Amino acid sequence: MKPRRSFEEGHRRKFLIVVDESQEVESALYYAASRMQRSSGSIVMLYVIEPGELQYWSGVKQVQLEEETTKAKALFRLFRRKLSQAGFETVETEDVIREGRLAEEVVKAIAEDEDIAVLVLAASLDAQGPGPLVASLAAGRAAGGFPVPVTVVPGQLSLADIKALA
């Protein structure tokens, strides 16, 4: 794991968020944007294309990758637009698309970018728990030795609540 350098000269502090189609992603996004607006830095939006069941057929895999890449780019545009509409138009974002298992790719993204200082996740609004990524990082093998702090934002917080807290 590379040492964190986000406060060294020539480096910039980054908050990492995992982008998907869940409702609670916006809470993580707005929290990270509010923190970056107050302290400078940027947001890395990570979309992970997880392996499909039909990967062994190269044509099917290629189509899946193209579809997921298109979806990721659409989500990035949507979230940048939402940031702008919420008053965060000056917050810089970086789009990253990776292929693999979600939790593994989050760790790899952090390992490869020494400016990522915080992982921001939002807890699921679902009554069954905080969500698989939050649960695996908070209670799984990685919990005690995770390379950066993890901030978990309650998924039901309003934009006003988040701005007041961040």
DSSP file (Angstrom, degrees, kcal/mol; ACC not computed):
  #  RESIDUE AA STRUCTURE BP1 BP2  ACC     N-H-->O    O-->H-N    N-H-->O    O-->H-N    TCO  KAPPA ALPHA  PHI   PSI    X-CA   Y-CA   Z-CA
    1    1 A M              0   0    0      0, 0.0   110,-0.1     0, 0.0   111,-0.1   0.000 360.0 360.0 360.0 129.8    0.0    0.0    0.0
    2    2 A K        -     0   0    0    109,-0.7     2,-0.1     1,-0.1   111,-0.1  -0.446 360.0-104.5 -70.6 145.7    1.4    3.4   -1.0
    3    3 A P        -     0   0    0      0, 0.0     2,-0.3     0, 0.0    -1,-0.1  -0.412  40.7-101.7 -67.5 150.5    1.6    5.9    1.8
    4    4 A R        +     0   0    0      1,-0.1   111,-0.2   143,-0.1   110,-0.1  -0.564  43.0 171.6 -73.5 133.6   -1.0    8.6    1.8
    5    5 A R    >   +     0   0    0    109,-2.8     3,-2.1    -2,-0.3   110,-0.2   0.127  32.2 125.7-128.2  18.2    0.3   11.9    0.4
    6    6 A S  T 3  S+     0   0    0    108,-0.6     7,-0.4     1,-0.3   109,-0.1   0.690  79.4  43.3 -60.9 -19.9   -2.8   14.0    0.0
    7    7 A F  T 3  S+     0   0    0      5,-0.2    -1,-0.3    -3,-0.1     2,-0.1   0.388  92.5 102.3-106.0   4.0   -1.4   16.9    2.1
    8    8 A E  S X  S-     0   0    0     -3,-2.1     3,-1.9     1,-0.1    -3,-0.1  -0.483  88.3 -81.2 -84.0 158.6    2.1   17.0    0.5
    9    9 A E  T 3  S+     0   0    0      1,-0.3    -1,-0.1    -2,-0.1     3,-0.1  -0.313 118.3  21.9 -58.4 136.0    3.1   19.5   -2.1
   10   10 A G  T 3  S+     0   0    0      1,-0.3     2,-0.3    -3,-0.1    -1,-0.3   0.453 108.2  96.9  84.6   1.2    1.8   18.6   -5.6
   11   11 A H    <   -     0   0    0     -3,-1.9     2,-0.4    -6,-0.1    -1,-0.3  -0.791  57.5-151.1-119.8 164.1   -0.9   16.3   -4.2
   12   12 A R        -     0   0    0     -2,-0.3    -5,-0.2    -3,-0.1     2,-0.1  -0.999  23.8-111.8-139.9 134.3   -4.6   16.9   -3.5
   13   13 A R        -     0   0    0     -7,-0.4    29,-2.0    -2,-0.4     2,-0.4  -0.418  37.1-167.3 -66.0 134.2   -6.9   15.3   -1.0
   14   14 A K  E     -ab  42 116A   0    101,-2.2   103,-3.0    27,-0.2   104,-1.2  -0.971  16.4-151.9-128.2 141.6   -9.5   13.1   -2.5
   15   15 A F  E     -ab  43 118A   0     27,-2.2    29,-2.9    -2,-0.4     2,-0.5  -0.946  19.5-144.6-106.7 131.7  -12.6   11.5   -1.1
   16   16 A L  E     +ab  44 119A   0    102,-2.9   104,-3.1    -2,-0.5     2,-0.4  -0.829  18.7 180.0 -99.1 130.4  -13.7    8.2   -2.8
   17   17 A I  E     -ab  45 120A   0     27,-2.8    29,-3.0    -2,-0.5     2,-0.6  -0.970  25.7-129.6-125.4 148.4  -17.3    7.3   -3.3
   18   18 A V  E     -a   46   0A   0    102,-0.6     2,-0.4    -2,-0.4    29,-0.2  -0.859  25.4-148.1 -97.3 122.7  -18.7    4.2   -4.9
   19   19 A V        +     0   0    0     27,-3.4    29,-0.4    -2,-0.6     2,-0.2  -0.773  35.0 132.7 -97.5 130.9  -21.3    5.0   -7.6
   20   20 A D        -     0   0    0     -2,-0.4     5,-0.0     2,-0.2    27,-0.0  -0.812  66.8 -84.8-151.5-165.0  -24.2    2.7   -8.3
   21   21 A E  S    S+     0   0    0     -2,-0.2     2,-0.1     4,-0.0    -2,-0.0   0.271  80.8 121.5 -97.2  12.9  -28.0    3.1   -8.8
   22   22 A S    >   -     0   0    0      1,-0.1     3,-0.9     2,-0.0     4,-0.3  -0.395  68.7-124.2 -75.4 154.3  -29.0    3.0   -5.2
   23   23 A Q  T >  S+     0   0    0      1,-0.2     3,-1.1     2,-0.1     4,-0.3   0.873 105.8  60.3 -61.7 -39.4  -30.9    5.8   -3.5
   24   24 A E  T >> S+     0   0    0      1,-0.2     4,-1.4     2,-0.2     3,-0.8   0.608  79.2  85.3 -73.6 -11.4  -28.3    6.4   -0.8
   25   25 A V  H <> S+     0   0    0     -3,-0.9     4,-2.7     1,-0.3    -1,-0.2   0.878  84.0  60.7 -56.0 -37.2  -25.4    7.2   -3.2
   26   26 A E  H <> S+     0   0    0     -3,-1.1     4,-3.0    -4,-0.3     5,-0.3   0.861  99.2  55.8 -61.0 -35.1  -26.5   10.8   -3.2
   27   27 A S  H <> S+     0   0    0     -3,-0.8     4,-2.2    -4,-0.3    -1,-0.2   0.934 110.7  43.9 -62.5 -45.1  -26.0   11.0    0.5
   28   28 A A  H  X S+     0   0    0     -4,-1.4     4,-2.6     2,-0.2     5,-0.2   0.914 114.7  50.5 -64.1 -42.8  -22.4    9.9    0.2
   29   29 A L  H  X S+     0   0    0     -4,-2.7     4,-2.5     1,-0.2    -2,-0.2   0.932 112.5  44.6 -61.8 -48.3  -21.9   12.2   -2.8
   30   30 A Y  H  X S+     0   0    0     -4,-3.0     4,-2.5     2,-0.2    -1,-0.2   0.874 113.0  51.6 -67.5 -36.9  -23.3   15.3   -1.1
   31   31 A Y  H  X S+     0   0    0     -4,-2.2     4,-2.4    -5,-0.3    -2,-0.2   0.956 112.6  45.2 -63.0 -49.4  -21.4   14.6    2.1
   32   32 A A  H  X S+     0   0    0     -4,-2.6     4,-2.5     1,-0.2    -2,-0.2   0.910 114.0  49.9 -61.2 -42.1  -18.1   14.3    0.1
   33   33 A A  H  X S+     0   0    0     -4,-2.5     4,-2.5    -5,-0.2    -1,-0.2   0.903 109.9  50.2 -64.1 -41.6  -18.9   17.4   -1.9
   34   34 A S  H  X S+     0   0    0     -4,-2.5     4,-1.5     2,-0.2    -1,-0.2   0.915 112.4  47.2 -63.9 -42.5  -19.7   19.4    1.2
   35   35 A R  H  X S+     0   0    0     -4,-2.4     4,-1.7     1,-0.2    -2,-0.2   0.909 114.1  47.4 -63.9 -42.4  -16.4   18.4    2.8
   36   36 A M  H  X S+     0   0    0     -4,-2.5     4,-2.2     1,-0.2    -2,-0.2   0.862 108.6  54.5 -69.3 -35.3  -14.4   19.1   -0.3
   37   37 A Q  H  < S+     0   0    0     -4,-2.5    -1,-0.2     1,-0.2    -2,-0.2   0.857 114.5  41.2 -65.4 -34.4  -16.1   22.5   -0.7
   38   38 A R  H  < S+     0   0    0     -4,-1.5    -2,-0.2    -5,-0.2    -1,-0.2   0.742 131.6  22.6 -84.7 -25.1  -15.1   23.5    2.8
   39   39 A S  H  < S-     0   0    0     -4,-1.7    -2,-0.2    -5,-0.1    -3,-0.2   0.423 105.1-116.6-125.0   1.5  -11.6   22.0    2.8
   40   40 A S     <  +     0   0    0     -4,-2.2     2,-0.3    -5,-0.2    -3,-0.1   0.403  63.0 100.6  67.9 151.9  -10.6   21.8   -0.9
   41   41 A G        -     0   0    0    -29,-0.1    51,-0.6    -4,-0.1     2,-0.3  -0.916  59.7 -91.4 136.1-163.6   -9.9   18.7   -2.8
   42   42 A S  E     -ac  14  92A   0    -29,-2.0   -27,-2.2    -2,-0.3     2,-0.5  -0.920  21.4-115.8-145.4 169.7  -11.8   16.5   -5.2
   43   43 A I  E     -ac  15  93A   0     49,-2.5    51,-2.2    -2,-0.3     2,-0.6  -0.916  15.3-151.9-111.3 132.9  -14.1   13.5   -5.3
   44   44 A V  E     -ac  16  94A   0    -29,-2.9   -27,-2.8    -2,-0.5     2,-0.7  -0.930  11.1-157.3-101.2 117.0  -13.3   10.2   -7.0
   45   45 A M  E     -ac  17  95A   0     49,-3.2    51,-2.6    -2,-0.6     2,-0.5  -0.867  11.8-163.6 -96.4 116.5  -16.4    8.5   -8.3
   46   46 A L  E     -ac  18  96A   0    -29,-3.0   -27,-3.4    -2,-0.7     2,-0.5  -0.882  11.0-174.2-106.9 125.9  -15.8    4.8   -8.7
   47   47 A Y  E     - c   0  97A   0     49,-2.8    51,-2.4    -2,-0.5     2,-0.5  -0.983  11.4-157.0-115.5 127.4  -18.0    2.5  -10.7
   48   48 A V  E     - c   0  98A   0     -2,-0.5     2,-0.8   -29,-0.4    51,-0.2  -0.915   7.9-150.5-110.8 124.8  -17.2   -1.2  -10.5
   49   49 A I  E     - c   0  99A   0     49,-3.4    51,-2.3    -2,-0.5     3,-0.1  -0.828  22.4-150.4 -89.3 109.6  -18.3   -3.6  -13.2
   50   50 A E        -     0   0    0     -2,-0.8    51,-0.2    49,-0.2    49,-0.0  -0.548  26.5 -92.7 -84.3 148.3  -18.7   -6.9  -11.5
   51   51 A P        -     0   0    0      0, 0.0     2,-0.1     0, 0.0    -1,-0.1  -0.311  41.9-137.2 -61.7 137.6  -18.1  -10.1  -13.4
   52   52 A G    >   -     0   0    0      1,-0.1     3,-0.9    -3,-0.1     9,-0.0  -0.396  20.4-110.1 -89.0 170.6  -21.3  -11.6  -14.9
   53   53 A E  T 3  S+     0   0    0      1,-0.2     3,-0.3    -2,-0.1    -1,-0.1   0.755 114.1  53.7 -72.5 -24.8  -22.3  -15.2  -14.9
   54   54 A L  T >   +     0   0    0      1,-0.2     3,-1.7     2,-0.1     7,-0.3  -0.005  67.5 125.8-101.5  29.6  -21.7  -15.6  -18.6
   55   55 A Q  T <   +     0   0    0     -3,-0.9     6,-0.2     1,-0.3    -1,-0.2   0.745  57.2  74.1 -60.3 -25.7  -18.1  -14.4  -18.7
   56   56 A Y  T 3  S+     0   0    0     -3,-0.3     2,-0.8     1,-0.1    -1,-0.3   0.661  82.7  75.3 -69.3 -13.2  -16.8  -17.4  -20.4
   57   57 A W  S <> S-     0   0    0     -3,-1.7     4,-2.6     1,-0.2     3,-0.3  -0.883  73.7-157.0 -96.3 109.8  -18.4  -16.3  -23.7
   58   58 A S  H  > S+     0   0    0     -2,-0.8     4,-2.5     1,-0.2     5,-0.2   0.851  89.9  52.9 -60.7 -37.0  -16.1  -13.5  -24.9
   59   59 A G  H  > S+     0   0    0      2,-0.2     4,-2.0     1,-0.2    -1,-0.2   0.913 111.7  45.7 -64.5 -41.5  -18.8  -11.9  -27.1
   60   60 A V  H  > S+     0   0    0     -3,-0.3     4,-2.5     2,-0.2    -2,-0.2   0.909 112.4  51.4 -66.4 -42.4  -21.3  -11.8  -24.2
   61   61 A K  H  X S+     0   0    0     -4,-2.6     4,-2.6    -7,-0.3    -2,-0.2   0.921 109.1  50.2 -61.0 -44.0  -18.6  -10.4  -21.8
   62   62 A Q  H  X S+     0   0    0     -4,-2.5     4,-2.3     1,-0.2    -1,-0.2   0.908 111.1  48.4 -62.5 -42.5  -17.7   -7.7  -24.3
   63   63 A V  H  X S+     0   0    0     -4,-2.0     4,-2.6     2,-0.2    -1,-0.2   0.915 111.7  50.2 -63.1 -43.0  -21.3   -6.6  -24.7
   64   64 A Q  H  X S+     0   0    0     -4,-2.5     4,-2.8     1,-0.2     5,-0.2   0.922 110.6  49.4 -61.5 -44.4  -21.7   -6.6  -20.9
   65   65 A L  H  X S+     0   0    0     -4,-2.6     4,-2.4     1,-0.2    -1,-0.2   0.910 111.8  48.3 -62.0 -42.7  -18.6   -4.4  -20.5
   66   66 A E  H  X S+     0   0    0     -4,-2.3     4,-2.2     2,-0.2    -2,-0.2   0.922 113.6  46.8 -64.5 -43.7  -19.8   -2.0  -23.1
   67   67 A E  H  X S+     0   0    0     -4,-2.6     4,-2.3     2,-0.2    -2,-0.2   0.922 114.5  46.4 -64.2 -44.5  -23.3   -1.7  -21.5
   68   68 A E  H  X S+     0   0    0     -4,-2.8     4,-2.6     2,-0.2    -2,-0.2   0.871 111.5  51.8 -67.6 -36.9  -21.9   -1.3  -18.0
   69   69 A T  H  X S+     0   0    0     -4,-2.4     4,-2.4    -5,-0.2    -1,-0.2   0.913 110.3  49.0 -64.8 -42.4  -19.4    1.3  -19.2
   70   70 A T  H  X S+     0   0    0     -4,-2.2     4,-2.0     2,-0.2    -2,-0.2   0.915 112.2  48.6 -61.7 -43.2  -22.2    3.2  -20.9
   71   71 A K  H  X S+     0   0    0     -4,-2.3     4,-2.4     2,-0.2    -2,-0.2   0.915 110.4  51.4 -63.3 -42.9  -24.3    3.0  -17.7
   72   72 A A  H  X S+     0   0    0     -4,-2.6     4,-2.6     1,-0.2    -2,-0.2   0.928 109.7  48.8 -60.5 -46.2  -21.3    4.2  -15.6
   73   73 A K  H  X S+     0   0    0     -4,-2.4     4,-2.2     1,-0.2    -1,-0.2   0.876 110.7  51.2 -63.4 -37.5  -20.7    7.2  -17.8
   74   74 A A  H  X S+     0   0    0     -4,-2.0     4,-2.5     2,-0.2    -1,-0.2   0.902 110.3  49.2 -65.4 -40.9  -24.4    8.1  -17.6
   75   75 A L  H  X S+     0   0    0     -4,-2.4     4,-2.9     2,-0.2     5,-0.2   0.907 109.0  52.6 -65.1 -41.4  -24.3    7.9  -13.8
   76   76 A F  H  X S+     0   0    0     -4,-2.6     4,-2.3     2,-0.2    -2,-0.2   0.933 111.5  46.3 -59.1 -45.7  -21.2   10.1  -13.7
   77   77 A R  H  X S+     0   0    0     -4,-2.2     4,-2.3     2,-0.2    -2,-0.2   0.929 113.0  50.4 -61.8 -44.8  -23.0   12.7  -15.8
   78   78 A L  H  X S+     0   0    0     -4,-2.5     4,-2.4     1,-0.2    -2,-0.2   0.924 112.1  46.1 -59.1 -46.8  -26.1   12.5  -13.7
   79   79 A F  H  X S+     0   0    0     -4,-2.9     4,-2.3     2,-0.2    -1,-0.2   0.847 110.6  52.2 -71.2 -32.8  -24.2   12.9  -10.4
   80   80 A R  H  X S+     0   0    0     -4,-2.3     4,-2.2    -5,-0.2    -1,-0.2   0.909 111.1  49.0 -65.2 -39.8  -22.2   15.8  -11.7
   81   81 A R  H  X S+     0   0    0     -4,-2.3     4,-2.5     2,-0.2    -2,-0.2   0.914 111.0  49.5 -64.0 -42.9  -25.5   17.5  -12.7
   82   82 A K  H  X S+     0   0    0     -4,-2.4     4,-1.6     2,-0.2    -2,-0.2   0.883 109.3  52.6 -64.0 -38.2  -26.9   16.8   -9.3
   83   83 A L  H  <>S+     0   0    0     -4,-2.3     5,-3.0     2,-0.2     6,-0.2   0.936 110.6  47.5 -60.4 -45.9  -23.8   18.3   -7.6
   84   84 A S  H ><5S+     0   0    0     -4,-2.2     3,-1.4     4,-0.2     5,-0.4   0.918 111.3  49.9 -62.2 -44.5  -24.2   21.4   -9.7
   85   85 A Q  H 3<5S+     0   0    0     -4,-2.5    -1,-0.2     1,-0.3    -2,-0.2   0.775 108.5  54.5 -65.8 -25.9  -27.9   21.7   -8.9
   86   86 A A  T 3<5S-     0   0    0     -4,-1.6    -1,-0.3    -3,-0.2    -2,-0.2   0.379 126.4 -97.7 -90.5   4.1  -27.2   21.3   -5.2
   87   87 A G  T < 5S+     0   0    0     -3,-1.4     3,-0.2    -4,-0.2    -3,-0.2   0.640  96.1 111.1  93.2  14.8  -24.7   24.2   -5.2
   88   88 A F    > < +     0   0    0     -5,-3.0     3,-1.6    -6,-0.2    -4,-0.2  -0.085  28.0 129.0-110.3  33.3  -21.5   22.1   -5.5
   89   89 A E  T 3  S+     0   0    0     -5,-0.4    -1,-0.2     1,-0.3    -5,-0.1   0.713  70.7  55.7 -64.6 -19.6  -20.5   23.2   -9.1
   90   90 A T  T 3  S+     0   0    0     -3,-0.2     2,-0.4    -6,-0.1    -1,-0.3   0.562  81.6 104.3 -89.1  -7.7  -17.0   24.1   -8.0
   91   91 A V  S <  S-     0   0    0     -3,-1.6     2,-0.2    -8,-0.1   -49,-0.1  -0.615  70.1-134.0 -77.3 125.7  -16.2   20.7   -6.6
   92   92 A E  E     -c   42   0A   0    -51,-0.6   -49,-2.5    -2,-0.4     2,-0.3  -0.550  21.5-164.4 -81.3 143.2  -14.0   18.7   -8.9
   93   93 A T  E     -c   43   0A   0     -2,-0.2     2,-0.4   -51,-0.2   -49,-0.2  -0.914  10.6-157.6-126.4 155.3  -14.7   15.1   -9.7
   94   94 A E  E     -c   44   0A   0    -51,-2.2   -49,-3.2    -2,-0.3     2,-0.5  -0.999  14.9-141.7-130.5 134.1  -12.8   12.3  -11.3
   95   95 A D  E     -c   45   0A   0     -2,-0.4     2,-0.4   -51,-0.2   -49,-0.2  -0.837  19.8-179.9-101.3 130.1  -14.5    9.3  -12.9
   96   96 A V  E     -c   46   0A   0    -51,-2.6   -49,-2.8    -2,-0.5     2,-0.5  -0.994   8.1-170.4-132.1 127.7  -13.0    5.8  -12.5
   97   97 A I  E     +c   47   0A   0     -2,-0.4     2,-0.3   -51,-0.2   -49,-0.2  -0.975  13.9 174.5-116.6 127.4  -14.4    2.6  -14.0
   98   98 A R  E     -c   48   0A   0    -51,-2.4   -49,-3.4    -2,-0.5     2,-0.5  -0.900  23.2-136.6-129.1 158.9  -12.9   -0.7  -12.8
   99   99 A E  E     +c   49   0A   0     -2,-0.3     2,-0.3   -51,-0.2   -49,-0.2  -0.971  59.7  54.5-119.0 129.0  -13.8   -4.3  -13.5
  100  100 A G  S    S-     0   0    0    -51,-2.3     2,-0.3    -2,-0.5    -2,-0.1  -0.966  92.6 -19.9 150.8-163.8  -13.8   -6.9  -10.7
  101  101 A R     >  -     0   0    0     -2,-0.3     4,-2.6   -51,-0.2     5,-0.2  -0.614  61.8-126.2 -78.3 136.2  -15.3   -7.7   -7.3
  102  102 A L  H  > S+     0   0    0     -2,-0.3     4,-2.1     1,-0.2     5,-0.2   0.908 103.9  42.2 -53.5 -58.6  -16.6   -4.5   -5.6
  103  103 A A  H  > S+     0   0    0      1,-0.2     4,-1.9     2,-0.2    -1,-0.2   0.891 116.4  50.1 -60.6 -39.7  -14.8   -4.6   -2.2
  104  104 A E  H  > S+     0   0    0      1,-0.2     4,-2.3     2,-0.2    -1,-0.2   0.895 110.5  49.3 -64.8 -40.2  -11.5   -5.7   -3.9
  105  105 A E  H  X S+     0   0    0     -4,-2.6     4,-2.6     2,-0.2    -1,-0.2   0.828 107.2  55.1 -71.8 -31.4  -11.7   -3.0   -6.5
  106  106 A V  H  X S+     0   0    0     -4,-2.1     4,-2.0    -5,-0.2    -1,-0.2   0.946 111.0  45.1 -62.2 -47.7  -12.3   -0.3   -3.8
  107  107 A V  H  X S+     0   0    0     -4,-1.9     4,-2.4     1,-0.2    -2,-0.2   0.906 113.5  50.0 -63.2 -42.1   -9.2   -1.5   -1.9
  108  108 A K  H  X S+     0   0    0     -4,-2.3     4,-2.2     2,-0.2    -1,-0.2   0.907 108.2  52.7 -63.6 -41.8   -7.2   -1.5   -5.2
  109  109 A A  H  X S+     0   0    0     -4,-2.6     4,-1.3     1,-0.2    -1,-0.2   0.908 112.0  45.9 -60.8 -41.4   -8.3    2.0   -6.2
  110  110 A I  H  < S+     0   0    0     -4,-2.0     3,-0.3     1,-0.2     6,-0.3   0.910 111.5  52.2 -66.1 -42.7   -7.2    3.3   -2.8
  111  111 A A  H  < S+     0   0    0     -4,-2.4  -109,-0.7     1,-0.2    -2,-0.2   0.856 112.5  45.3 -62.1 -35.4   -3.9    1.4   -3.0
  112  112 A E  H  < S+     0   0    0     -4,-2.2     2,-0.7     1,-0.2    -1,-0.2   0.695 108.3  58.0 -85.1 -20.0   -3.2    2.9   -6.5
  113  113 A D    ><  -     0   0    0     -4,-1.3     3,-1.7    -3,-0.3    -1,-0.2  -0.883  61.4-170.4-117.3 101.4   -4.1    6.5   -5.7
  114  114 A E  T 3  S+     0   0    0     -2,-0.7  -109,-2.8     1,-0.3  -108,-0.6   0.514  82.3  65.1 -70.7  -3.9   -2.0    7.9   -2.8
  115  115 A D  T 3  S+     0   0    0   -111,-0.2  -101,-2.2  -110,-0.2     2,-0.5   0.565  71.3 106.1 -93.6 -10.0   -4.2   11.0   -2.7
  116  116 A I  E <   +b   14   0A   0     -3,-1.7  -101,-0.2    -6,-0.3  -110,-0.1  -0.599  39.2 166.8 -71.8 120.3   -7.4    9.2   -1.6
  117  117 A A  E     +     0   0A   0   -103,-3.0     2,-0.3    -2,-0.5  -102,-0.2   0.663  57.2  24.4-109.4 -23.7   -7.7   10.1    2.0
  118  118 A V  E     -b   15   0A   0   -104,-1.2  -102,-2.9    30,-0.2     2,-0.5  -0.999  58.7-144.6-147.7 139.0  -11.3    9.0    2.9
  119  119 A L  E     -bd  16 150A   0     30,-2.5    32,-3.0    -2,-0.3     2,-0.6  -0.930  21.7-159.8 -99.8 124.8  -13.8    6.5    1.6
  120  120 A V  E     +bd  17 151A   0   -104,-3.1  -102,-0.6    -2,-0.5     2,-0.3  -0.932  16.1 170.5-111.1 120.9  -17.3    7.8    1.9
  121  121 A L  E     - d   0 152A   0     30,-3.1    32,-3.2    -2,-0.6     2,-0.4  -0.862  24.5-136.9-121.2 157.6  -20.2    5.3    1.9
  122  122 A A  E     - d   0 153A   0     -2,-0.3    12,-0.2    30,-0.2     2,-0.2  -0.960  23.4-119.2-116.2 137.5  -23.9    5.8    2.6
  123  123 A A  E     - d   0 154A   0     30,-2.6    32,-0.5    -2,-0.4     8,-0.2  -0.484  38.8-102.3 -72.0 141.5  -25.9    3.3    4.7
  124  124 A S        -     0   0    0      6,-2.7    31,-0.2    -2,-0.2    32,-0.1  -0.232  12.0-138.4 -63.3 149.9  -28.7    1.6    2.8
  125  125 A L  S    S+     0   0    0     30,-0.1    -1,-0.1    29,-0.1     2,-0.1   0.526  72.2 113.2 -82.3  -7.7  -32.3    2.8    3.4
  126  126 A D  S >  S-     0   0    0      3,-0.2     3,-1.3     1,-0.1    -2,-0.0  -0.389  72.1-134.1 -68.9 139.9  -33.3   -0.9    3.4
  127  127 A A  T 3  S+     0   0    0      1,-0.2    -1,-0.1    -2,-0.1    -2,-0.0   0.629  97.5  74.3 -69.3 -13.0  -34.5   -2.3    6.7
  128  128 A Q  T 3  S-     0   0    0      1,-0.2    -1,-0.2     2,-0.0     3,-0.1   0.503 113.0 -69.1 -82.7  -2.8  -32.3   -5.4    6.2
  129  129 A G    <   -     0   0    0     -3,-1.3    -1,-0.2     1,-0.1    -3,-0.2  -0.833  61.5 -56.7 141.3-178.8  -29.1   -3.6    7.1
  130  130 A P  S    S-     0   0    0      0, 0.0    -6,-2.7     0, 0.0     4,-0.2   0.591  89.1 -86.8 -75.5 -10.4  -26.6   -1.0    6.0
  131  131 A G     >  -     0   0    0     -8,-0.2     4,-2.6     1,-0.1     5,-0.2  -0.230  39.6 -85.7 114.9 152.8  -25.8   -2.6    2.6
  132  132 A P  H  > S+     0   0    0      0, 0.0     4,-2.5     0, 0.0     5,-0.2   0.862 123.5  47.7 -64.7 -38.0  -23.3   -5.3    1.6
  133  133 A L  H  > S+     0   0    0      2,-0.2     4,-2.3     1,-0.2     5,-0.3   0.939 114.3  46.1 -69.8 -45.0  -20.3   -3.0    1.0
  134  134 A V  H  > S+     0   0    0     -4,-0.2     4,-2.5     1,-0.2     5,-0.3   0.936 115.4  47.8 -60.3 -46.3  -20.8   -1.1    4.3
  135  135 A A  H  X S+     0   0    0     -4,-2.6     4,-2.2     1,-0.2     5,-0.4   0.906 112.6  47.7 -62.9 -42.3  -21.2   -4.4    6.1
  136  136 A S  H  X S+     0   0    0     -4,-2.5     4,-1.1    -5,-0.2     6,-0.4   0.870 117.4  41.5 -70.1 -34.9  -18.2   -6.1    4.5
  137  137 A L  H  < S+     0   0    0     -4,-2.3    -2,-0.2    -5,-0.2    -1,-0.2   0.835 119.6  43.5 -80.4 -32.1  -15.9   -3.1    5.2
  138  138 A A  H  < S+     0   0    0     -4,-2.5    -2,-0.2    -5,-0.3    -3,-0.2   0.820 134.3  14.7 -82.2 -31.4  -17.2   -2.4    8.7
  139  139 A A  H  < S+     0   0    0     -4,-2.2    -3,-0.2    -5,-0.3    -2,-0.2   0.499 107.3  91.1-122.6  -7.0  -17.3   -6.0   10.0
  140  140 A G  S >< S-     0   0    0     -4,-1.1     3,-1.2    -5,-0.4     4,-0.4   0.017  96.3 -77.9 -81.5-169.5  -15.3   -8.0    7.5
  141  141 A R  T 3  S+     0   0    0      1,-0.2     3,-0.4     2,-0.1     4,-0.3   0.807 127.4  55.0 -59.2 -32.2  -11.7   -9.0    7.4
  142  142 A A  T >> S+     0   0    0     -6,-0.4     4,-0.5     1,-0.2     3,-0.5   0.636  81.1  93.5 -79.5 -14.0  -10.7   -5.5    6.2
  143  143 A A  G X4 S+     0   0    0     -3,-1.2     3,-0.7    -7,-0.3    -1,-0.2   0.872  89.9  37.1 -51.6 -51.7  -12.3   -3.6    9.0
  144  144 A G  G 34 S+     0   0    0     -4,-0.4    -1,-0.3    -3,-0.4    -2,-0.1   0.743 125.5  37.7 -76.6 -22.9   -9.3   -3.3   11.3
  145  145 A G  G <4 S+     0   0    0     -3,-0.5    -1,-0.2    -4,-0.3    -2,-0.2   0.092  76.0 144.8-117.3  23.7   -6.7   -2.9    8.7
  146  146 A F    <<  -     0   0    0     -3,-0.7     4,-0.1    -4,-0.5    -3,-0.0  -0.395  51.2-131.1 -65.3 140.6   -8.4   -0.7    6.2
  147  147 A P  S    S+     0   0    0      0, 0.0    -1,-0.1     0, 0.0  -143,-0.1   0.658  82.6  23.9 -74.0 -17.7   -5.9    1.8    4.6
  148  148 A V  S    S-     0   0    0   -144,-0.0   -30,-0.2   -29,-0.0   -31,-0.1  -0.944  94.9 -83.9-139.5 160.8   -8.0    5.0    5.0
  149  149 A P        -     0   0    0      0, 0.0   -30,-2.5     0, 0.0     2,-0.5  -0.352  39.7-142.5 -62.5 147.4  -10.8    6.2    7.3
  150  150 A V  E     -d  119   0A   0    -32,-0.2     2,-0.5    -4,-0.1   -30,-0.2  -0.966   9.8-161.2-115.1 123.8  -14.3    5.1    6.2
  151  151 A T  E     -d  120   0A   0    -32,-3.0   -30,-3.1    -2,-0.5     2,-0.6  -0.919   3.5-160.8-104.4 125.3  -17.1    7.6    6.7
  152  152 A V  E     -d  121   0A   0     -2,-0.5   -30,-0.2   -32,-0.2   -32,-0.1  -0.930   6.2-160.6-109.5 117.4  -20.6    6.1    6.7
  153  153 A V  E     -d  122   0A   0    -32,-3.2   -30,-2.6    -2,-0.6  -125,-0.1  -0.819  27.4-110.8 -97.7 129.5  -23.4    8.6    6.0
  154  154 A P  E >   -d  123   0A   0      0, 0.0     3,-1.5     0, 0.0   -30,-0.1  -0.410  25.5-137.4 -58.3 129.3  -27.0    7.7    7.0
  155  155 A G  T 3  S+     0   0    0    -32,-0.5  -128,-0.1     1,-0.3   -30,-0.1   0.671  95.8  59.5 -66.4 -18.8  -28.8    7.3    3.7
  156  156 A Q  T 3  S+     0   0    0    -32,-0.1    -1,-0.3  -129,-0.0   -32,-0.0   0.494  74.9 119.7 -91.7  -2.1  -31.9    9.1    4.8
  157  157 A L    <   -     0   0    0     -3,-1.5     2,-0.1     1,-0.1    -4,-0.0  -0.354  61.3-127.5 -65.1 140.6  -30.2   12.5    5.6
  158  158 A S     >  -     0   0    0      1,-0.1     4,-2.5    -2,-0.0     5,-0.2  -0.355  24.4-106.6 -79.0 166.2  -31.5   15.4    3.6
  159  159 A L  H  > S+     0   0    0      1,-0.2     4,-2.7     2,-0.2     5,-0.2   0.899 123.0  52.5 -59.7 -41.5  -29.2   17.7    1.6
  160  160 A A  H  > S+     0   0    0      2,-0.2     4,-1.8     1,-0.2    -1,-0.2   0.909 109.2  49.3 -61.9 -42.3  -29.7   20.4    4.3
  161  161 A D  H  > S+     0   0    0      2,-0.2     4,-1.5     1,-0.2    -2,-0.2   0.928 112.0  48.5 -61.2 -45.3  -28.8   18.0    7.1
  162  162 A I  H  X S+     0   0    0     -4,-2.5     4,-2.7     1,-0.2     3,-0.3   0.920 109.7  51.0 -63.9 -44.5  -25.7   16.9    5.2
  163  163 A K  H  < S+     0   0    0     -4,-2.7    -1,-0.2     1,-0.2    -2,-0.2   0.858 110.5  50.7 -61.4 -34.2  -24.6   20.5    4.6
  164  164 A A  H  < S+     0   0    0     -4,-1.8    -1,-0.2    -5,-0.2    -2,-0.2   0.800 118.0  38.3 -73.1 -28.1  -25.0   21.2    8.3
  165  165 A L  H  <        0   0    0     -4,-1.5    -2,-0.2    -3,-0.3    -1,-0.2   0.802 360.0 360.0 -92.2 -32.8  -22.9   18.2    9.3
  166  166 A A     <        0   0    0     -4,-2.7  -128,-0.2    -5,-0.2    -1,-0.1   0.465 360.0 360.0 -84.6 360.0  -20.1   18.1    6.8
